[in-house]
Amino acid sequence: MTDVDRSFAAVRDGLDMPLQEAMQTQRAVRRLLPDPVDDEIVLRCVELALKAPTGSNGQNWEFVVVTERVTKERFQVQYRRAWSLYGRAGERLRGQDPQTARILRSVAWQVEHFADIPVLVVACLRGGPKVPFVPLPSVAQSPHYGSIYPSVQNLLLAARAVGLGASLITLPLWSLTVARRILGLPLSVEPCAMVPLGWPIGRYGPKDRAPVDQVIHHERYGERAADG
């Protein structure tokens, strides 16, 4: 445990962080301390997640906040199973790349310490695509899942602003059937993403990204802006 004051009152002013600073320094922070997180902080972060837009203003989201160790341990079992396949594939395909190797080590740490992470927020959607009998993936899926990920990004930015470490993960939810069973979700509610929250080991900071002119195309793919 730390003696640092990490109550909501102590960190709430961080929510006034300039948006550009939050966006430029946000990163996936997977190594987290086991120290508890004030319930008020989690509640406020989820409240800000609810300010995101949703398809047709459906607001069809649900958030399950997990703090009990037994539940985290059950998700850890799922995470390990999925990571045993995904991690090996990553090492085989890109494991020689230093940045990829660093990320793989970070995820492996998260997998092994998953039950110690103080808070897991599971972002869910009620209902499903409105167009029946359409094979996946389909145009009907885009607005459906587009209703949850803007809110997840709001949650990640809020976590960054108050100093919480956070990351967007899906591997613990690889089996929707098991995830529903763990959380007691009805079939009408789909777990879509998970955000582990905790006080970071390490710090936030600027990220290396490709220059924008290397990824932007004009009118058609491959068409770059004219020099000058």
N, C-alpha and C positions, 0 to 999 in steps of 0.2 A: 504494500500500500504506500501511496505517496502522501506527503503533507501539503502538497500544493492544493489550493482551493479550486476545485473544479465543479462547483455548484453552478446552477443555471445563472444565478445572480452574478457570478464571477466571470462568466463567459458570454453573456447575452449581448454585450456591446460589440462582440466580434461579428454579429449579424449585420452591422453597419459597414462591413468591409466593402470597398469598391468592387463592383462586379468584375471589372477587368482584372483586378488582382486575384480574385477568387478563381476566375477561369484560367488565368495564366499559371497559377501555382497548384491547381488541383491535380492530383495524380492518384493512381490506385495505391493505397496504403494498406498492405496486408499484414505486416507485423504490428501487432497490437498488444498493449499491456492488459493483464487480467483485471486491472482496477475497475471498480464499478462505474457506471455512467449514470448521472442524475436522471431520473425519470422525466423531469421537466425539460431537460435538453432534448431527449428523444422525442417527446411530445411536440415540442416546438419545431423540430426538424421535419416531422411528419406533417404538421400543420402547413409548413411552407411547401412541402411536396404537393399538397392539395391545391395549391394556387396554379398549378400547371394546367394547360389546356387539355381537353379530351375530345375524341371524335364525337361529333354531334352533341357536344356538351353532356355526354352520358354520365360522367363522373362515376363510372362503374368500377371503381377501385376498392380494394380492401387491403389493409396492412396488418400483418400478424407480427407482433413484437415478441421475440423469444429471448428469455433470460434464464430459464431453468436448465441446469446442466444436463439432465437426463435427455431432454429434447435435443440439445446441441450434440450430445454424443450420438444420438440416432442419425442425425444429419451428417455427422462426421463419418459414420460408416458408409453412407452413400457417397460422400465426397471422395473417400479413399478409393472406392470401387471405380468411380468415374476417372479419377486422376491416375489410377494405375494404367489405364489405357491411354488417356489423353497425354499424360506426362511423358510416357515412353515414346509416343508418336512425335511429340515436340522435340525431345532429345535426339531422336533419329533424324528428323528432317532439318532442324535448325539449331541443334545443340551446340554447334561449334561457333555460332555467332555470340559474342560476349554479352550483348544486350539481352538476347533471348535466354542465354544461360542464367543471367541474373534474375530475369522474370521467373524462370522455371524454379530457381531456388527459393524465390519469395513465395510462390504458390505452394511449393512443397512444405515450407515452414507453416503456412496458413493451414494446410491440411492437417499437419501433425499437432497443431495447437488449437484446433478449431473449437474444441469444447471449453477452452479457457477464454475465448473471446466473450466479452461481457454481454453484447447485444447482437442479435440477428434480426433484421427487419425483412420480412418476406412480403414482397409486393405482388398482389394478386388482382385478377380481373373477374368480375361477375359476368356471366353470360358468355356468348361466343359470337363469331361473325354472323351477321344478319342474313347472309345469303346461304341457304342450305344446299347440301349435296354438291358442293364445289370442291374438287380435289385440292390438296395442299401441295405447294404453297399457292395462294390465289390472291387476287386483288382484294377479296373480302378480308383477308388476314391483316392487311396493312393498316387500315384504320383501327382494327381491333387492338393489335399490339401497340399501335401508335398512341393509344390512350394511357399506357402505363409507363413507357420509357421517358417521356418528358417529366413526369412526376418523380421518377427515380433520379433523373439528373438534378432536379431541384433539391432532392434529399441529399445528394452527394455534395452539391454546392453549399447547402446549409451546414453540413458536417464540416466541410473545409473551413467555413467562416468561424465556427465556434472552436476549431482546433481538433476536432475528432478525426481519427483515421477512418477511412471507408473505402470500399471497393465494390464494384458490381460483379457478381458471380452468378453462375447458373448450374454448375456441375453438381452441387448437392441436391438439385431438383431434377436430376436426369431421369428419374422414374417419377412421373406425375402421380402414379397410383400410390407409391410409397410415401411421397411427400404429402399427399392428401391425407393418408392414414396417420402420419405423424402429427399433422396439424389439426386433424378433425375437420377437414374441408369437405363440403358437399361437392357433388359432381358439377354443380353450376358455378363453382369458384375455381379458377385455375391459378396455381402458383407460377409466376412468370420470371421472377428475379429475386435475388437475395442480396442484401447489403449488410455485411458485418460492420459493426461500429465499435470503436474503442479508442482509448488514448494512444497515440502512435508511439512506436519505438522508432526514433529517428525524427525527421522533420519534413514538412512540405517545402517545395521550392520550384524554380523554373524547370521546364522540361525541354528536352531536345526534340524538335519537330522539323520535318522537311519544310523548306521555303514554300510559301503559298504558290509561287509561280511554277513549281514542279508538280503540283497536283490539280491545278485549275485548267479547265478546257473551255474554249469559247465556241459556242453553238454546236460543235460536234467533237466527239472524242478525238484527241490527238491534235486538235487545232490550238496552238498556243498564241498568246498575244504577240503582236509584231514588236520587234525590238524598238526601243525608243518611244 
